[in-house]
Amino acid sequence: MNDFLSLSFKQIDDRVRHNLERTLLAFREHRVGARHFAGVSGYGHDDLGREVLDRVFARVMGAEAAAVRLQFVSGTHAIACALFGILRPGDELLAAVGAPYDTLEEVIGLRGKGQGSLAEFGVSYRQVELTAEGGVDWDKLATAVGPQTRVVHIQRSCGYDWRPSVAIAEIERIVRMVKAQNPAAICFVDNCYGEFVEEREPCHVGADLIAGSLIKNPGGTLAPAGGYVAGRADLVEKAACRLTAPGIGSAGGATFDRNRLLFQGLFMAPQVVGEAVKIAHLAASTFAEMGYPVAPAPTAARTDVIQAIQLGTAEKVQAFCRAIQSRSPIDSYLDPVPDRIPGYADAVMMAGGTFIEGSTLELSADGPLRSPYNVYLQGGTHLSHGAIAIEAAAEAVRALNRAD
């Protein structure tokens, strides 16, 4: 397995170089300079740095336009703005890869009432279930898109499901299949956790719109908050109008002198994501050798930074997360406990001693306390820290095994 890890790490380094070269090209093309680090306050009008950052980000993502904003409070918020921006009463939202991530259930209207969900605004919803193996059901998808389908939602990451994440090549196939059935349908990709893991992004393969969080991959662990939408210029503007207001759109949003962190975080992102993927490979290898089911498998190709481990009991999930917390640089002395978190259906165990609260590109682990008790490890700025934390988590789980 060590030989395999060495080969995998070499392949990751090659992808880092490819993605960094694309990022540097975008910085050069748009002549990024120190003058772009200054920000404005108030309404945020005429923020040169923000406007250039939008263009750089779009270039990196293979998109016509982008809106990168601190005012997005999370990836879910960016996704919600995108969906509310492009869907209208009577439209249909079709999920192409099964049920969406927990935090989107209330946005769509699958759970909760009276909060202004898409369902309450007259948007209908269907989903194409995954196959028994957790993959895209290509046969069902081939006939699923109708004339009423306005948006096809593609969640790149597995979320809290035990299934493969959706690779860029699969996203490309989904887009082609959707457009063959309804050329006017908008292919929207929840890109959270996936940026810079592969050499292409969803817009490079035909996706109309993508969204994600800056405290995940593209912020490079430096962005203090925020999210983004990128894709077709008209769709990006519609999403921006939901973030701000019609008539304001992408012209507003103060950056509070944080432009340097957003530029620098984007520059750092390919490298940090590469380290996170190495840590995921190491975790998969370690726990597979201990006999636990892992997804992706140690030898599998990856399209996001998430590593799922099926531990089987709530006690092991809690022990795993407490070990990760204890090897974190911030709040290592705290003992995390399960709790209800807004947007989630079950109590969630979370470990994340991160410099930016909730930053999942920094090393963190979490999972809902429900059967079969999976824990989801993600992030990590450098392999050495990941190795220390994984060793501690493995020993915590072994200790419970010995106690049994």
N, C-alpha and C positions, 0 to 999 in steps of 0.2 A: 504493500500500500504506500510505503514511503516513496518508491519509485514513481508510482502513479501521481502522488501529490507533487513531486518535483516536476513532472511533465505538465500537470495541470497549472502549476504556478507559472511555468514558462509561457504557456498559452495565454494566461491572464495578463502577464507582462506585455505580451505582444498586442493584446487588445487595448491595454492602457495606452501604449504608444500611439496606436491608431486613433483612439478617441481624443487624446491630447493634441495630436497634430491637427485634427479637425477643429478643436477648440481654439488653438493658437491661430489657425487660419482666419477664424471668425474675428478674433481680436485684431489681427492685422488689417483685415479688409475694412473694418469700421474704425480703424485708427484710434483705438482706446488709449487715452492718456490720463495723466494725473488730474487734468481739469474735469474729468468725468466723475471724480470721487465726491465732489461737492454736491450737496443736496439742497432742497428747498423745504420750507415749512408751509403751514396753512393748506391751501387747496392743492398744492403740488403742481401748479401750472408751470410750463416751460422748464421742466427739470431735464436738462440736457443729458445728464448721466443716466437717468432712468430711460430716456428715449433710446439712447445708444445701447444700453443693456438689453432692452427689448429686441433690438435688431440683432445683436450678437447672439442672444439666446435663440432667436428664431433660426438663425443660420446654423447653429450647432444642432438644433433639433430637426433640421430639414424642413422647416415650415415657412410659410409666407410672412407670418407675423407672430408676435408673442406679447403677452402682458405679464410682466413679472412684478408682483406687488407684495409689499409687506402687509397690506391690509387683508390679504387672504389669511384667515386664522389657522387653516389646516388644509391638508389635501382634500378632505371631504368638502370643505367650504369652496375650494376651487372647482371641484367636480359639480357641486350643487349649482354654482353660478353658471357653469357651462350648460348644464341640463336645463335650468330655468331660462337661460338666455336663448336657447335654440328650439325649445319645445313650446307648443301652443295648445290651447284647449282643443280636444278632438284628435290630437296626434297620438301616436303609439310609440312607446319606448320598448325596444326588444333587447333583452340581455342574451348575447350569443353564447356565453360560456357559463351558464348556470346562474345560481343565486349570487348577488353581489355581496361585497363586504358588509359586515354588520352595521357600520355607521351610515350606510346608504339606505337601509331599510326604511327609516323614518322619512328620509328625503323623498323616496319613491312613494311611500304610503303603505308599505307592507306591514308596518307596525306603528302604533301611536296614531292619535287623531287630534285634530284641532290646531295643528302647528303650521298649516300652509304647505302641505306636501304636494307633490306633483299630482297625485290622485285627486286631491281636493280642488285642483285647478282643471280637472277634466282630462288629464293625460292618462291613457290606459297603459297597462304594462303586461308583457308576457316574457317568458324566459325559455330558452332552449336548454333542456336539461343535459347534463354531461353524461357520457357513457358510464357503464358500470366500473370501468377502469379510471374514471375521472378525467377523460380526455374530451376534446370537442366532438360532438356528434355531427359529423359532416353530412350524413344522410338527412337528418332532420333539418339542419341548417339550410340545406339546398332548396328547401321549399318553405322556409319559415318567414321570409320577408314578404310583406304584402304592400299594396299601394298606400295603405294607411300608416305604414311604418316610417316614422320621421327620423328616428335615431336608433342606431344599433350600438349598444353598449358592450365594450370589450374590456374586461378586467384582466390586466396583464398578470398580476400577482395572484397567488393562491389564496391570499387573505387568511382566514382562520379555517379553511377547508383542507382536508387531506387529499390533495390532487396536484398534478403537475401545473406549474405556472405556464402561461401561454407565450411561446417563443415568437420572435419577430417573424420568422418564416410562416408560422401559423397565422399570425395577424395578417400578413400579406395575403394568404389564401382566403381568410375570412372576408377581407375587403373585396377581393375579386368576386367572391361568391355573392356577397350582398349587392354589389353594383350590377351584377348580371341579372338579378331579380328586380331591383329598383334603383336605377341610376341616381335618383334624387335623394335616396336615403343617406343620412350622415353617419359615417363610421367614427364613433367617439371612443377613445381609449383612455381608461384610467391607468396612467403610466407610473403610479406610485411604486417605489422600490426597484424599478427597472432601468432607470436612466443610466447609461454608460456601461451596463453589464455586457451588452452585445455591441457589435460595431455599427449597428444601425438603430434608429429610433422609429416608432410607428409612422411618423409623417414621411419618412424616407420610403415607405412601402405603400403609401396611398391613404393612410388614415387622414380624415378631414380635420380632426380636432383631438388634442390630448390635454391632460391636466395632471398636476402633481403638486407635491409639497417641497418647499425649499429646506425644511429641516429633515428631509430625507436626502436622496442622492445628490441632486443638482446644487444644493447649498454647500456641499463640501465641508460640512460641520462648522462653517463660519457664519452662514446666514442666521440672524437671530430669530427670524420668524418668516412667514410668508408662503406664497405658492405661485403657481404660474398656469396659464393656458397658452397653447401654441397651436398653430394650424392655419387654415384658410383665414385670410384677413377679415372677411365679413363675419365669420363665426367667432373669431377672437373678440371683435368689437361687440358683438351681441352679448358674449359672456362678461365683458368689461362693463357693459351697461347694467348688468345685474349686480355687479360688485359696487358700482357707484350709483349712477342714475342715467336714464335715457337723456341724451344730449350732452352728457359728460363723458361717459365711457372711459376710454383709456387715457383721456387727457388729464385725469386727476389722480391723486394718490401721492402724498408727500413721502419722501424717503428718509427724512430726519438724519441726514449725513451718514447714512449706512450704505451708500453706493459702493464704497471700496470693499466692504465685506461681501457684498453680493457678487461683484466682479471677481474678487479673489477666491471666493467659495466656488464659483463656476470653474475657474482655472484649476483649483485643487480637486474638483470632483472626480475626474477620471482616475486619478491616483488613489484617492481614498476609497472609491468604490472597488477598485482592484484589490485593495487590502481586505475589504469586507467580504468579497467573494472567496478569497483565500481562507479566511476564518471560517466561512460556511463550509468549505470543503473539509477543513480540519475537524470541525464539529461532527460532520456527517461520518467521517472516517472513525473518529473516536467512539461515538455511540453505536455505530453499526458493529464495531468489534466487540462492544459490550453486549450485543444481542438485541438492541432496540431497533424497531423500524424507524427509518429516516426517509425524509422526502425533501429535496431530491436525494437519490442514492449517491454514494461517494463518487461513482464513475459517471454520473449523469451530467449532461450539458446544462448550463444555467442561463436564466433570463432575468433573474432578480436576485436580491441579496438575502432572501429569507431561507432559513434552514429549519424545517419542522422535525421534531423528534417526538415520537409517541412513547411516553413514559408510563402510561397505564394507570397511575393513581394521582389523586390530588396532592398527596404528601410529597411525591417525587417532583411534581411541577413546582411546588413551593420551595422545596430544598434546592432545586436547580436555580430558580430565580434568586433565592437568597445568596447562593454562592456567587452568582454573577454580580449582584449588588455589592457583596463584600470585597470584590476585586475591582471595583469601579473607583475612579479618581475622586468623584464627588459623592458625598453622603454614603460612604462605604460602611459607616457605623449604624446605618438604619436597617431595620428588619422589615422588609416589605410584607404586607398582608393583602389578601384578596379584598376587592372592593367593587362596588357598582360604579361604573364610569358612564357619563352621558353618551348615548349613542349605541351602547352595547346591551345585548339582551341578557347576558349572564355576568356574574361576578368575574372579574379579571385579575389575574396575578401579574404584576409588572415589576421588572427590575430595570433601572436605568439611571445609574449615577453619572449623568451627562452634564456637560458644561452648558448646553442649551436644553431647557426643559422639553422633554418629549422628542429629542433628536434621535431618530432611529438609524441614522448613519453612524452615530457613535454607538458603542457596543451596548446592546440592550436585549432583554428577553421578556416575553409575555405570553399569555395564553388564557383563554376562558376556562373556568373550572367546570368543565362538562366532559362527559365520556366521549372519546377514549383518552382524554387528558393528554393533549398535545401541548408542547411548549414550542415557541417560535423564537429562534435566535436570529438577530440581524445586526448588521453594522460592525463597526470596529475600525479605528483609524490606523492601526498597525498590527501586524501579525503577532508580534511578541506579546502584546496585551491580550489579544484573543487567546493565545495559547495558555497564558497564565489563568485566565478566567475559565476556559473550557476544562483545564485540569482540575480546578477547584469544583466545578459543577459535576464532573464525573465522579470525583471522590465523595461528594455529598450524596449522590445517588447510590454509589456502592455502599456507603455507610448504612443507608436504609435497607439495602439488600441483606447486609450482614445482620442487621437487627431482626429481620424477618426470619 
